Amino acid sequence: MEYWVKTKCGNEIRIKDLQIKSLEIYEYFKNFCKKNNLRHFILGGCAIGAVRHKGFIPWDDDIDIFMPRPDYEKLIEIWNKEADSERFPLCRTDLEHNYHCCATFIKDNNTTFVNEHSINEDINHGFFIDIMPLDGCPKSKLKRFFQIIFAMIYSLFHAQRLPNNQGILIRYLAKILLGIVKSPKLRYKIWRFCEKQMTKYNYDNSDYITELVTGLKGLFYRHPKEFFSEIISVPFENTEIYLPIGFEQYLKRVFGDYLTLPAEKDRIPKHKPYFIDLNTSYKKYKGIYYCKN
């Protein structure tokens, strides 16, 4: 069965074509990490796909990459200096650019993928792979409590949009806080401060690892460090991807019975694209499909 995604503008794209483009970006990223001795793991849907389908889940529309915090920070520092950033730039939210997402992206400048939540933003709208950090957990319950609080505040003021699928109460509280703090500069200062506080626990010296930017549920996971102590290579489509040694335990904790296919109604891509063109640079669509005002 072939899966398609229909954009808000009405054009339809094969999920398979998105997957092919994702792998193209990932292959470049993977080779760059090898060259620079940077650790990374594939988790989320692609890890399930590697085990269950020997490739992509048929309706999955992206690749989620996780990196230990030290490697993640080094990647951000060196990518746009040493990689082919004319074709594959590293993009993330800062004071001048808002991607309305806490992940970092490697984008393809020769493509267009405009998300609904970003149609008014003058940012890089190329297709992408997601990169997210893994962080160390403090042993103290009190310090862990504050790490979670800082991460919640960070996520809100970094993404600067109301959270979806987190419940009415969380969405209402987020709306109040964003309404109180309207200044982009103040929001930036808040999330930068919270980022420093929540990431001050050394990854390599920690017994447990957590996910601080993947969503509310991920904040409360404390994965044993042993899950990520080694990297293994597994077949995936026509290439290979890297999984953490404890991927089976990880996937069971996060997704439950991940080997069983979900109900037909749940077999849908997670993104909500406004417009997609995998053969044309997003720069040609400014004023047409984004920044229209």
N, C-alpha and C positions, 0 to 999 in steps of 0.2 A: 504493500500500500504506500502511495506517495502522499506526503503531507505538504501543505502550502500555507503561507501566511498572507493574509489580506491586510493591506495598510489602510489607515484612515482615509487616505486619498483615493483608494480604490484599486491600486495596482496589486498584483499578486506575484509572489516570489516563491519558488520551490525551497522548502527547508533544506533540501540536499545541496542547493547552490550556496546557501548561507554556511552550511557545514564545510563545504569545500574551501570557501574563502577563509573561514576560521582556521582550518588546518594550514593554509598557506601562511597566515600571519604567525600561527603557533610554531611552525617549522623554523621560521626566521628567529623567533624569540628563543626557542630551544637551543639553537646553534649559538646564539649570542651568550646564553647562560653557560653553556659548555666552555666557551672560549674564556669567560670571565669567572669561572668557578662559582657560579651562583646556584644555590639550591632552589628547587621548586617542585611542587607536587600538583597533580591534577586531582581535584575532588569534585563533589557535587554530581551533576548529571552525567558528565563524561566518565567519571570513575564507575558509576553504575553501568553505563553503556559499555565500558571496556570489559566488565565481567559478564554482563547479561547478553550483550549483542556483539561483542568483539569489535565495537566501533561506536558510533553515535547512537543514542536513543533516537529512533526515527523522527520524533517530533521535537527534539532538542535543538535550540537555535544558537547556542554559544558554547564557549569553553571557559570554565572557571579555574583559574590558576591561583595557588596559594604559595606564599614564600615566607620562610622565617623572617622575622622583623629585620635582623642585620642585613640579610640578602636583599630584602625589599627596599631598604633605605639606600643600599649601594646601587641597586638598579636605577632608582630615581636620580641618583647623583650622576651616573655615568652614561645613561642611555642616549640622551639627546646630544651628547658629546662624541660618542664612539659608534653608535649604531647608525643605520641608514635612516635618519630621522626625516629626510626629505620625502621618503616613501612611507615609513612606519614610525611616526612620532609617538612619544610617550605623552599622555595627556592626563591631567588631574585637576581637580578644583583648586583654585588659589584666589587671591583677592580680586583679580581681574576676570577670571573665567569660572563659571559655575556649571558643572555637569549634573547637578542634582542627584549625585550618587557618590557613595563613599569609596568606591573602587578606583583604582588606577587603570588606565586603558593603554593598550598599544593599538593604534588606529592605522587604517590603510587610507592614505590620502587620495587614492584613485577610485574611491567608492563613496556612496552616500547611504547613511542610515540615520534618519531623523526620528528621535523618540518623541512621543506626544508631550512629555513633561519638559522638553527643551526647545520647542519650536520658536520661542522668543529669544533664545540665547545665541549670541555671536561667538560660537565655539567651533571646535573641530567636530563635524558631523559624519566622519568616516565610519565604516564598519570596524569592529573591534574585537579584541579578547579582553576579558576581565582579569585583573591581578589584585589579590587581596593579601594582607599580611596575617601571619600567625604570631601571637604574642605570648610572653610568659605570664604565668599567674603567680601572685604573691601567696605565701603560705598562710598569713594572717587572714582570718575571716573578715576583720574590720577593713583591712587594706583591700581585700577582694571586693567587699561591698562598695567601697569608694571607686574602685576601678570600674565597676559596672555602671555606677552613677555618672562618672566622667565620660564613659563610652556612650551612654544614652544622650547626654547633652552634646557631645561631639557629633554624633550621627545626625541629630536634629539640625544643628546650625551649620554643619558641613553640607548636607543634602538640601537644606532650605526648602523643603516641600513636605506636605502632610503625608505621613506614612500610610501605606495601604496594607490591608489584611492584618492589622495589629489590634483591632478592636476599636469600638467607638470611644471609649474612655481615653486611650492613648492618643487617638487622632484629635480629640477635643483639647487635651492638655497641650499637644504640639501646636495647635492653632492659636491657643492663648499665648504661649511663649513666643512664637514667631510674630504675633501681633504686638507684643510688648517690645521686642527687640527688632526694630525694622531696619536699622542702619547696616548696610553690607560690611562696613569696616568694623563695627562692633561685633557682628556675627563672626567675622573672620578672626578677630582677637579671641573670642570665646572658644571657638573650636580649636584654634592653635594651642591655647592654654590647656584645654582638656586633653588634646592629643599627647602633649608632653607628660601629663599626669598619668594617663592610662597606659602609656608604653614604657614606663621607667623600670619595669621588671625584666631583667636580662633573660632573653630567650634561652640561651645555651646553658644557663645555670639554674633554670627552673625545672621542677619536677612535673609540672602540669602546663598544658598549652591551651589557649583560648582563642576564640574568633571575635574580635571586637568590632568588625565593620560589616558583618554578613546579615545583620538583622537582629531583632529582639531575642529570638530564640537562641541564636548562636552565642549571645553574650553569656549565657548561663552554662555553657558547656565547659567542662574542665577535662580535657583529653590527656590521658597519661602520655608523658614525653616519649615513652617507648614506641608509640604509634608512629612517630616521625623520626626515629633514630636511624633508619636506613631508607634508601630509595631503590625501588625495583622498577625494571622496565617491562612493560606488557604490550602485546600487539594491539594496534588500534587502527582500523581502516587499512590503509596501505603504508602505515608508518608504525611508530611506537610512542607511547607516552609514559610518564613517570608517576608512579603511585607511591605513597608511604608504605612502609612494611606492614603497618597495622591497618591497612585500608578496610579489611573485612570487619574488624571491630568498630572502626570509625563509622562505616556506612550503616552498620546495624544500629548503632547508638543514635545516629542522626535521622535515618530514614526508615528504621524498622525492617520489615520483610522486603528488602530492596530487590530480591530476585523475582518477586511476583509482579506481573504487569499491572499497572493501575487500571481503573475502569476507563472505558472508551471516552467518556465525557471529560476525563482529566488529562487526556493525551493532547495537550496544547502547548505551544511555545510560551515562554514566560514574558517576553518583551511585548510592548505595545507600540509598534512603529507607526509613525505618521506618514513616512515616505521612504522607499528603498530604491536604490539603483546601484547595483554592484559593478557597473561598467563605466560610471561617470563620477568625477570628483564632486564632492559636496559644494565646492567653491562656486560651481556653475549654477547652483540652485538658491543662492542667497537672494532674499527678496521674493522668492517664488514658493519655496517650501519651508523656509525658516527666516526669521527676522523680516517678516512681511510688513511690519509696521515701522 
